[in-house]
């Protein structure tokens, strides 16, 4: 249950439209809904202003669907990450309202559509080293957008052709936070960190050859960046970067929902 739903319920109780017992029935699941194999944190939107997101990797399709069905009862907007195409098909057979993006592997449910942010709204610029980084970059960008913040994209601007990145200098300078997604040696994040005056979130990806160690090399490179103002999330964690960027943008706009 989010803040708007709770406020509406309390107003209905105050106005005599809903009895105390009826309200208790609706609040019975707080602070969590125990469905046996998962305990759904339906209280999280009240604490953090963000709903619980379903990480579907290593879950069965039956488990993921069951969790999403219950969250769909409590929330008007639900997000699931790391959803395979096969799992998405199984989920959509029971939840036909679900939308799936095969690139980001995000699945969403939404009874209400958020208004698109104005073009003068603070934004996160998501940059990627190459097209191979696109799944992680889109996971980050679409997470920002699902939460109601503005995301811009500048893909395939890696340092092997740094003029491509420099061609985005205006949007880099105008961004309020930059998410830098890169594999190989991960140098893009340090270069971006040296060009902008806003926070930079580095996202190392598991894209690269053998000595790249499935993302460890760019992770260490980003952690050791000589550019100030760089924070780093885990390998391939576009979702985590998107959440972090949204929290920054939310504070800039004075929209803290705690």
C-alpha positions in Angstrom: 0.0 0.0 0.0 1.4 3.4 -1.0 1.0 6.8 0.6 -1.9 7.8 -1.7 -3.9 4.7 -1.1 -3.4 4.9 2.7 -4.3 8.6 2.7 -7.5 7.8 0.7 -8.4 5.0 3.1 -7.9 7.1 6.2 -10.0 9.9 4.7 -12.8 7.4 3.9 -12.7 6.2 7.6 -12.8 9.8 8.8 -15.8 10.6 6.5 -17.6 7.4 7.7 -17.5 5.9 4.2 -15.4 2.9 5.4 -15.8 1.3 8.8 -12.8 0.7 11.2 -13.1 -3.1 10.7 -13.1 -2.7 6.9 -10.0 -0.5 7.1 -8.4 -3.1 9.4 -9.0 -5.8 6.8 -7.3 -3.7 4.1 -4.3 -3.0 6.4 -4.0 -6.6 7.6 -1.1 -7.3 5.3 1.0 -4.6 6.8 4.0 -4.7 7.3 4.4 -7.7 5.0 2.3 -10.3 3.1 3.5 -13.8 3.8 2.7 -16.1 0.9 4.9 -19.0 2.2 7.9 -18.9 -0.2 8.1 -15.1 0.0 7.3 -12.3 2.5 6.3 -9.3 0.4 7.4 -5.9 1.9 4.2 -4.0 1.2 5.1 -1.4 3.8 8.2 -0.3 1.9 6.5 2.5 -0.1 5.5 4.1 3.2 9.1 3.9 4.5 11.0 4.7 1.4 8.6 6.0 -1.2 9.5 3.1 -3.5 7.7 -0.2 -3.8 9.4 -3.6 -3.5 10.8 -4.8 -6.9 10.8 -8.4 -7.8 14.2 -9.9 -8.8 13.2 -12.9 -10.9 16.5 -14.5 -11.6 16.6 -18.1 -10.1 12.9 -17.9 -9.3 10.5 -20.3 -11.0 7.9 -18.8 -13.3 5.3 -20.0 -10.8 7.0 -18.2 -7.9 7.6 -15.0 -9.8 3.9 -15.0 -11.0 2.6 -15.6 -7.5 4.7 -12.8 -6.1 3.6 -10.4 -8.8 -0.1 -11.3 -8.4 0.1 -10.4 -4.7 2.0 -7.2 -5.2 -0.5 -6.3 -7.9 -3.2 -6.5 -5.2 -1.4 -4.0 -3.0 0.1 -1.6 -5.6 -0.9 0.1 -8.7 2.6 -0.1 -10.2 4.8 -3.1 -10.0 8.3 -3.8 -11.5 10.1 -7.1 -12.0 13.8 -7.4 -13.1 15.9 -10.1 -14.8 12.8 -11.7 -16.4 13.6 -14.2 -19.2 11.4 -14.2 -22.3 10.1 -17.7 -21.3 9.2 -16.5 -17.8 7.6 -13.3 -19.2 5.3 -15.5 -21.4 4.2 -17.5 -18.4 3.6 -14.4 -16.3 1.6 -12.7 -19.1 -0.6 -15.8 -19.4 -1.9 -15.1 -15.9 -1.4 -11.4 -15.9 -2.2 -10.2 -19.4 -1.8 -6.5 -18.3 2.0 -7.1 -17.9 4.3 -5.4 -20.3 7.7 -6.9 -21.1 10.9 -5.4 -22.7 13.2 -8.2 -23.9 16.3 -5.9 -24.0 16.2 -4.6 -20.4 14.4 -7.8 -19.3 12.1 -5.6 -17.2 8.4 -6.5 -16.8 5.9 -3.9 -15.5 2.4 -3.7 -14.3 0.7 -0.3 -14.2 -2.9 0.7 -13.6 -1.9 4.3 -13.6 0.4 5.9 -16.1 2.8 8.7 -14.9 2.8 11.9 -16.7 6.0 12.3 -18.9 8.4 14.7 -17.2 8.7 18.1 -18.7 11.8 18.8 -20.8 13.1 21.3 -18.2 12.9 18.6 -15.5 16.2 17.5 -13.9 17.4 14.3 -15.7 19.7 11.4 -15.6 21.8 10.8 -18.7 22.6 7.1 -19.3 25.7 6.6 -21.4 27.1 3.3 -22.6 30.4 2.2 -23.9 29.0 0.0 -26.7 25.9 -1.6 -28.0 26.8 -4.8 -26.1 26.2 -2.8 -22.9 22.6 -2.0 -24.0 20.7 -4.5 -21.8 22.2 -3.1 -18.6 22.0 0.5 -19.8 18.3 0.1 -20.7 17.6 -1.6 -17.4 19.0 1.6 -15.7 17.1 4.0 -18.0 13.8 2.2 -17.8 14.0 1.9 -14.1 14.5 5.7 -13.8 11.5 6.2 -16.1 9.2 3.6 -14.3 9.8 5.5 -11.0 8.7 8.8 -12.7 12.0 10.5 -13.2 13.4 11.7 -16.5 16.1 9.7 -18.4 18.1 10.6 -21.5 20.2 8.2 -23.4 23.6 8.4 -25.2 24.7 4.9 -26.3 27.8 3.6 -28.0 30.0 6.5 -26.9 33.0 4.5 -25.6 36.5 5.7 -25.3 37.7 3.7 -28.3 36.2 6.7 -30.2 36.2 9.4 -27.5 35.0 12.0 -30.0 31.6 10.3 -29.9 31.4 11.1 -26.2 32.6 14.6 -26.6 29.8 15.1 -29.2 27.4 14.7 -26.2 29.1 17.5 -24.1 26.0 19.7 -24.0 23.7 16.9 -22.6 26.5 15.8 -20.3 26.9 19.3 -18.9 23.1 19.6 -18.5 22.6 16.3 -16.7 21.9 16.2 -12.9 23.3 12.7 -12.6 25.1 10.5 -15.2 24.9 6.7 -15.3 28.0 5.4 -17.0 27.6 1.8 -18.3 30.7 0.1 -19.6 32.5 -3.2 -20.0 35.9 -4.1 -21.3 38.3 -1.9 -19.2 35.6 0.4 -18.0 37.5 3.6 -18.8 34.3 5.4 -19.9 33.3 6.2 -16.3 36.6 7.9 -15.4 36.4 10.0 -18.5 32.8 11.0 -17.8 33.7 11.8 -14.2 36.4 14.2 -15.5 33.9 16.0 -17.8 30.9 16.7 -15.6 30.1 18.4 -12.3 27.3 16.2 -11.2 27.3 12.8 -9.5 28.4 9.9 -11.8 27.2 6.3 -11.2 29.5 3.7 -12.7 28.0 0.4 -13.8 30.6 -2.2 -14.9 29.2 -4.9 -17.2 30.2 -8.5 -17.8 31.0 -7.7 -21.5 34.6 -8.4 -22.4 37.3 -10.9 -23.2 39.0 -13.4 -20.9 41.2 -11.1 -18.7 38.1 -8.9 -18.2 37.0 -11.6 -15.7 33.3 -11.3 -16.4 33.2 -7.7 -15.2 35.7 -7.7 -12.4 38.2 -5.6 -14.5 35.9 -2.7 -15.1 34.6 -2.9 -11.6 38.1 -2.4 -10.2 38.8 0.3 -12.7 35.8 2.2 -11.7 36.4 1.8 -8.0 39.9 3.1 -8.6 38.8 6.1 -10.7 40.9 9.2 -10.3 37.9 11.3 -11.2 36.1 12.7 -8.1 32.4 12.3 -7.7 32.1 8.7 -9.0 30.1 6.0 -7.1 30.0 2.4 -8.4 27.3 -0.3 -8.2 27.8 -4.0 -8.8 28.5 -5.7 -12.1 25.5 -5.5 -14.5 23.4 -3.8 -11.8 21.6 -1.3 -14.0 18.6 -1.5 -11.7 20.6 -0.4 -8.7 22.0 2.5 -10.7 18.5 3.5 -11.8 17.2 3.5 -8.2 20.2 5.6 -7.0 19.8 8.1 -9.9 16.0 8.4 -9.1 16.7 9.1 -5.5 19.1 11.9 -6.4 16.6 13.4 -8.9 13.7 13.1 -6.4 15.7 15.1 -3.8 16.7 17.8 -6.3 13.0 18.3 -7.2 12.0 18.4 -3.5 9.8 15.3 -3.9 11.0 13.3 -1.0 8.1 10.9 -0.1 9.3 9.5 3.2 
